[in-house]
């Protein structure tokens, strides 16, 4: 795929996320958004090193090379606040017989902090490894975080892995780091994949 198409895809995802006013849970690692065919659900816990903890529930769906998710979360210490949001993603290439897939994704966070409304928009590139018959699926998300009335704009990285059991169940963990602070998260997920029919000659 030409570089201009990749850049156009990243720009389009950023515009969609910003226009939607979507939110991902503050303090949560920027997990990959599932693509493919099927539905996903997850429950997550994160512990950022700045303040408070985060819990969240996420549901998503894949539509071939595209994916989207919605999240409801709670962040803070004793005085927690609720967030709602979404992410969008697109797989660029890989999959099938290729164990590495590359894609782009974007999300946004918007919440009130006293008298100010903070908006955070992460836009990034996702690399995943999926070795057949190997249950651990590592991934890396490199992204740029745009912020308004919040932390400084910066480049951040999420490193993590999924560990899948039978029947679609699994657990996952990730570490998200950057100049303004780090956070780690753990969770459990369920994947309901739609089987792709293989033509029989």
C-alpha positions in Angstrom: 0.0 0.0 0.0 1.4 3.4 -0.9 2.4 5.8 1.8 -0.1 8.4 0.7 -2.9 5.9 1.3 -1.6 5.1 4.8 -1.4 8.8 5.7 -4.9 9.4 4.3 -6.3 6.6 6.4 -4.7 8.0 9.6 -6.0 11.5 8.8 -9.5 10.1 8.1 -9.6 8.2 11.4 -8.5 11.2 13.3 -11.2 13.3 11.8 -13.9 10.7 12.5 -12.9 10.4 16.2 -12.7 14.1 16.7 -16.0 14.8 15.1 -17.7 12.1 17.0 -16.6 13.5 20.4 -15.9 10.0 21.5 -14.2 9.0 24.7 -12.0 6.2 25.8 -11.5 5.8 29.6 -8.9 8.2 31.0 -5.9 6.4 32.5 -6.5 3.3 30.4 -3.8 2.0 28.0 -4.6 2.6 24.3 -5.6 -1.0 23.5 -5.9 -2.1 19.9 -9.5 -2.0 18.5 -10.5 -5.4 17.1 -11.2 -5.7 13.3 -12.3 -8.8 11.4 -15.8 -10.3 11.6 -17.5 -10.7 15.0 -18.1 -9.0 18.3 -15.9 -8.4 21.4 -16.6 -7.5 25.0 -14.1 -6.7 27.8 -13.8 -5.6 31.4 -10.7 -3.6 32.3 -8.8 -2.2 35.3 -5.9 0.3 35.1 -3.7 2.0 37.6 -2.0 5.2 36.2 0.9 6.7 38.1 -0.6 10.2 38.3 -3.8 9.7 40.4 -6.8 7.4 40.9 -7.7 4.2 39.2 -9.8 3.4 36.1 -12.4 0.6 35.5 -14.2 0.2 32.2 -16.5 -2.0 30.2 -16.0 -2.1 26.4 -18.0 -3.6 23.6 -16.9 -3.7 19.9 -17.6 -5.1 16.5 -15.5 -5.9 13.5 -16.7 -5.3 9.9 -14.0 -6.9 7.8 -11.0 -4.5 7.7 -12.8 -2.0 10.0 -13.6 -2.1 13.7 -15.3 0.1 16.3 -15.9 0.0 20.0 -17.8 1.9 22.7 -16.6 2.2 26.3 -18.1 3.3 29.6 -15.7 3.9 32.4 -15.1 5.3 35.9 -11.9 7.2 36.8 -10.6 8.9 39.9 -9.9 8.4 43.6 -12.7 8.9 46.1 -14.6 11.3 43.8 -14.9 9.3 40.6 -16.4 10.5 37.4 -18.0 8.5 34.5 -16.8 8.6 30.9 -18.4 7.3 27.7 -16.7 6.9 24.4 -15.6 5.0 21.3 -12.7 4.2 19.0 -12.5 3.4 15.3 -9.9 1.3 13.5 -8.9 0.0 10.1 -6.5 -2.9 9.2 -4.1 -1.8 6.4 -2.5 -5.2 5.6 -1.5 -8.6 7.0 -3.5 -11.5 8.4 -4.3 -14.8 6.9 -1.0 -16.6 6.3 0.9 -13.5 7.4 1.4 -13.6 11.2 1.9 -9.8 11.4 -0.9 -7.2 10.8 -0.6 -3.5 10.6 -3.5 -1.0 11.1 -4.4 2.4 12.3 -6.9 3.5 15.0 -8.1 6.7 16.7 -10.1 7.5 19.8 -10.9 10.5 22.0 -11.5 11.4 25.6 -13.6 14.3 26.8 -14.5 15.0 30.4 -15.0 17.8 32.9 -12.3 18.6 35.4 -13.7 21.3 37.6 -14.5 24.3 35.4 -12.6 23.0 32.4 -13.5 20.5 29.7 -10.5 18.3 28.8 -10.3 16.8 25.3 -7.7 14.1 24.4 -7.5 12.5 21.0 -5.0 9.7 20.4 -4.2 8.6 16.8 -1.8 5.8 16.1 -0.5 2.8 14.3 -1.0 -0.8 15.6 1.2 -3.8 14.9 0.0 -7.3 16.1 1.6 -10.7 16.0 -0.6 -13.8 15.7 1.3 -17.0 15.4 -1.0 -20.0 14.6 -1.7 -22.3 17.6 0.2 -20.0 19.9 -2.2 -18.5 22.5 -0.2 -15.3 23.3 -0.9 -12.5 20.8 1.5 -9.5 21.4 0.9 -6.1 20.1 2.4 -2.6 20.0 0.5 0.7 19.6 2.5 3.8 18.8 0.4 6.9 18.9 0.3 10.7 19.1 -1.8 12.2 21.8 -3.5 15.5 21.1 -4.8 17.3 24.1 -6.9 20.5 24.8 -6.9 21.9 28.4 -5.1 18.8 29.5 -1.7 17.1 29.4 0.8 18.2 26.8 0.7 16.7 23.3 3.2 13.9 23.0 4.2 10.6 21.4 3.2 7.5 23.5 3.5 3.8 23.2 1.4 0.9 24.5 3.0 -2.6 24.7 0.8 -5.6 25.6 -0.5 -9.0 24.8 -3.7 -11.1 24.7 -3.8 -14.6 26.1 -6.7 -16.5 24.6 -8.3 -19.6 26.0 -10.9 -21.8 24.4 -14.4 -20.7 23.4 -13.5 -17.1 22.9 -12.4 -16.3 26.4 -9.1 -14.6 27.3 -7.2 -12.1 29.4 -5.0 -9.2 28.4 -2.4 -6.8 29.9 -0.7 -3.7 28.6 1.7 -1.0 29.7 1.3 2.5 28.3 4.2 5.0 28.7 5.2 8.5 27.7 6.8 11.7 29.1 3.8 12.8 31.1 3.3 9.5 33.0 2.8 5.8 32.7 -0.1 3.4 33.3 -0.7 -0.3 33.3 -3.9 -2.2 32.7 -5.3 -5.7 32.9 -8.6 -7.2 31.8 -10.6 -10.1 30.6 -12.3 -10.4 27.2 -14.6 -12.5 25.1 -14.4 -12.8 21.3 -17.3 -14.0 19.2 -15.9 -14.5 15.7 -17.9 -15.1 12.6 -16.3 -18.0 10.7 -15.3 -17.0 7.1 -16.6 -19.7 4.6 -13.8 -21.3 2.6 -14.9 -22.1 -1.0 -14.8 -25.8 -1.9 -13.7 -26.5 -5.5 
